[in-house]
Amino acid sequence: MGKQSPSNHGEGNPEAADQFNAAEREFVSSARGKKKIQEGAAVRPEEEADLARSEQLGRERAKGDDPELEHPAKR
């Protein structure tokens, strides 16, 4: 079996969380990470109708726009 941790962390492992967060910050700051962030924002034409329908379904269930949002929907 694996190496036992000297302490029980209960619901989570703070050391592992710190390592993960540091790796995420490093990736997001890297050139590769910035490229992936830009690619993620792009919507393929075949996805536009599905996204619009999903947004409409979400709005139908919502109580209203979040006043904390900087850019409310323009639809």
VMD Tcl script that draws the C-alpha trace (Angstrom):
set ca {
  {0.00 0.00 0.00}
  {0.93 3.64 -0.26}
  {2.80 5.74 2.23}
  {0.59 6.81 5.13}
  {0.29 10.48 5.95}
  {1.35 11.34 9.51}
  {-1.86 13.28 10.06}
  {-5.48 12.94 9.07}
  {-6.58 15.92 7.01}
  {-10.26 15.04 7.15}
  {-12.05 16.61 4.21}
  {-8.95 17.73 2.32}
  {-5.21 17.92 2.16}
  {-3.95 21.49 2.52}
  {-0.45 20.65 1.27}
  {-1.82 19.04 -1.90}
  {-4.17 22.00 -2.40}
  {-1.26 24.43 -2.08}
  {0.79 22.44 -4.61}
  {-2.14 22.33 -7.04}
  {-2.85 26.06 -6.68}
  {0.82 26.94 -7.25}
  {0.95 24.76 -10.37}
  {-2.27 26.36 -11.68}
  {-0.93 29.89 -11.15}
  {2.31 28.93 -12.91}
  {0.42 27.45 -15.87}
  {-1.95 30.40 -16.22}
  {1.01 32.79 -16.21}
  {2.93 30.80 -18.84}
  {2.80 31.45 -22.59}
  {1.16 28.05 -23.12}
  {-1.46 28.84 -20.49}
  {-2.27 32.22 -22.00}
  {-2.68 30.57 -25.42}
  {-5.04 27.95 -23.97}
  {-7.08 30.66 -22.24}
  {-7.54 32.46 -25.56}
  {-8.47 29.22 -27.33}
  {-11.00 28.42 -24.64}
  {-12.89 31.63 -25.29}
  {-13.44 30.76 -28.94}
  {-16.77 29.19 -29.84}
  {-16.99 26.95 -32.87}
  {-19.87 27.80 -35.22}
  {-21.53 24.44 -34.65}
  {-21.66 25.16 -30.90}
  {-23.32 28.58 -31.09}
  {-26.92 27.32 -31.34}
  {-26.44 24.92 -28.40}
  {-24.89 27.64 -26.27}
  {-27.66 30.11 -27.10}
  {-30.33 27.52 -26.22}
  {-28.58 26.63 -22.96}
  {-28.32 30.30 -22.03}
  {-32.01 30.80 -22.77}
  {-32.96 27.81 -20.60}
  {-30.84 29.19 -17.78}
  {-32.42 32.63 -18.06}
  {-35.91 31.13 -17.96}
  {-35.09 29.57 -14.59}
  {-33.19 32.57 -13.21}
  {-34.71 35.16 -10.91}
  {-32.93 37.94 -12.81}
  {-29.54 39.21 -13.84}
  {-26.87 39.36 -11.17}
  {-26.35 43.05 -10.29}
  {-22.69 42.26 -9.48}
  {-21.90 41.42 -13.11}
  {-19.96 44.07 -14.98}
  {-21.44 43.23 -18.38}
  {-25.10 42.20 -18.26}
  {-26.39 40.17 -21.16}
  {-27.29 42.17 -24.25}
  {-30.00 39.79 -25.44}
}
mol new
graphics top color blue
foreach p $ca { graphics top sphere $p radius 0.5 }
foreach p [lrange $ca 0 end-1] q [lrange $ca 1 end] { graphics top cylinder $p $q radius 0.2 }
display resetview
